[in-house]
Amino acid sequence: MSPWRWRLSRSADKDMVADAEVFASEEILRQAQDDGSIEQVVNVACLPGLVGNSLAMPDIHYGYGFCIGGVAAFAADDGLVLPGGVGYDINCGVRLLASSIPASEFSAAAESIGYAILQRIPSGLTPRSNYKLNKKEFLRVISGGAREIVRGFGGQAVDLAFIESGGCLPFETPGVISAKAFERGAPQVGSLGSGNHFIEIQVIEEIYDAPAARLFGLEKDHVAIMIHTGSRGFGHQIASDYIEIFRKKNLGSARLKDPQLVHAAIRSPQGRNYLQALNAASNFAWANRQLLQEDIVAIFERIFRQGRGKLGLALVYDQAHNIAKFEKHRIGKEMTNLLVHRKGATRALPPGHGEVVEKFRNIGQPVIIPGSMGSRSYVLRGTERGAALTFASSAHGAGRRLSRHQAIKLSAQTDVRARLQKMGVLVFSFSNQGLREEIPEAYKDVDAVVDVTVASGISEKVARLRPLVVIKG
Amino acid sequence: MRNYEVFSTTADTGIRFKGRDFHGLYENALRGLNLLLFGSHPRRTHGDDSFHFSYSGDGPENVLVNFLAEVLFLAYQKKKQVHALDFIHADDCRLEAWLRLAPCLSVPKVDIKSVTYHNLRLVEKAGMKQAAVIFDI
């Protein structure tokens, strides 16, 4: 359709009920063909009741059943819900805080802050958080999300407007969550986790859209804080539990092209229960990122001996990467209520949209695209074109290029910390193996993903950020 | 292919295992998971705890996913390593066994969050039942 937008017509496969559409450069498309993710976009296009096309964002890569970077929408009243269309780490997402601290002033404190965050925030395989929640308290957290943290643990109510869905989705039926999910989740509230989760202190090194950057609070050469984590074992257990439940429901379905694409009708008891559990896990993740933010703010306040106001620490935005939510989108001439699945994709509402916080309404929702350890991250904004073409969705990151084993092998003779320090990045982690698994070469080029995202018109670039301090699980 | 081994995918990791019968298959699945989690399968330890596991499913893939998920739950949440299986019943749709447990002597090497059905299919080759399970980490 264009050098950045490719479509496979539904006539290509008798089982397809919709077209498959990928936003990609030729190179990204070739990689997606090689790794099997195009086939996954096609498999989703075979699901009955799909509204519009089966979509993939420019960071498309192979996932479980549903590709990473995939977006699929179903009618809210008679459509389907797929746990595989959300992923295991429900509401894995990213939060960005701006500051008025110049990078030149931060450098003297960088090491102390990195160590303090590593010491304070549980990361890696240490599952126990600093917050000992009993079942009643945990229930309040998964019901209230970030709101409950602001209410009960500190933080600012003003933050809530800058979190997707206000940091809380409706949840009122604890019976839909297994005992195992409770047991895994309760000790993990306020922890970072492992794998690709991180906390980064970054410097804003380039501004592309000055008015938008100003509104987002991003100033060149100032420091920003990025937090990337999700719903930890709680979300994973919920995903596993409902894949089992949906699997039993889908047994014998000839249409199911992949066992990870099990699904249920949104209105069925199983579908309704999953959506409730999904909301609880989403609330966990928003609460988790809110708690981590408050821990980090407290560290900045202690080390700089100034309050958050003086330091200019303010939430830019918090957004989900793995979620399914009810949203209204224009289909033809009508606004239609849809359940939009985004797996490794972000919501990117356009200027003027009623759900964009008033402060940003004229420029669109911030879209945060983190890079890998040692590479740049980006802030973009939603566009009208994106709203029309992708159910207001955008890319979410780079995606792995090498397996963990390959990354460890490649970095065998390398002191990862020393190498990154030479690049101006201080790295803090209790796990040397974890660091070697996450070397920059293990990830695809985030610049290429952002270039396609912008060229295809689904988001506009606002700012580029470079890591100064990385804390990894 | 050995009786059990660990392999990597681009994003995650997994285990391959085989057995002449379902007893062997489930035992080697356990050995493979112990290799991934702790670097080796432990020698038999006596005098420790046990846990009764029983799962009836719709096929061997379903039983394997639920069995391995239970072993992971015991390792991460209860800090117990399953070192042996005392079978009561094992076939393609059901596994019932006493899982012999010992305290984990070390922290697991990897943070496995979920057992997936991704490309999971039991196959028979040269009289051996074989499968590969991918874990989300």
Chai-1 contact restraints between the chains, C-beta under 6 A:
chainA,res_idxA,chainB,res_idxB,connection_type,confidence,min_distance_angstrom,max_distance_angstrom,comment,restraint_id
A,Y64,B,T116,contact,1.0,0.0,6.0,A-B,restraint_1
A,Y64,B,H118,contact,1.0,0.0,6.0,A-B,restraint_2
A,Y88,B,S114,contact,1.0,0.0,6.0,A-B,restraint_3
A,Y88,B,D136,contact,1.0,0.0,6.0,A-B,restraint_4
A,L125,B,V107,contact,1.0,0.0,6.0,A-B,restraint_5
A,L125,B,D111,contact,1.0,0.0,6.0,A-B,restraint_6
A,E183,B,Q77,contact,1.0,0.0,6.0,A-B,restraint_7
A,S194,B,D111,contact,1.0,0.0,6.0,A-B,restraint_8
A,G195,B,I137,contact,1.0,0.0,6.0,A-B,restraint_9
A,H236,B,K113,contact,1.0,0.0,6.0,A-B,restraint_10
A,H236,B,S114,contact,1.0,0.0,6.0,A-B,restraint_11
A,S240,B,S114,contact,1.0,0.0,6.0,A-B,restraint_12
A,L251,B,D58,contact,1.0,0.0,6.0,A-B,restraint_13
A,P259,B,Y117,contact,1.0,0.0,6.0,A-B,restraint_14
A,Q260,B,Y117,contact,1.0,0.0,6.0,A-B,restraint_15
A,Q260,B,H118,contact,1.0,0.0,6.0,A-B,restraint_16
A,R400,B,T10,contact,1.0,0.0,6.0,A-B,restraint_17
A,R400,B,A11,contact,1.0,0.0,6.0,A-B,restraint_18
A,S403,B,S8,contact,1.0,0.0,6.0,A-B,restraint_19
A,S403,B,T9,contact,1.0,0.0,6.0,A-B,restraint_20
A,S403,B,T10,contact,1.0,0.0,6.0,A-B,restraint_21
A,R404,B,S8,contact,1.0,0.0,6.0,A-B,restraint_22
A,H405,B,S8,contact,1.0,0.0,6.0,A-B,restraint_23
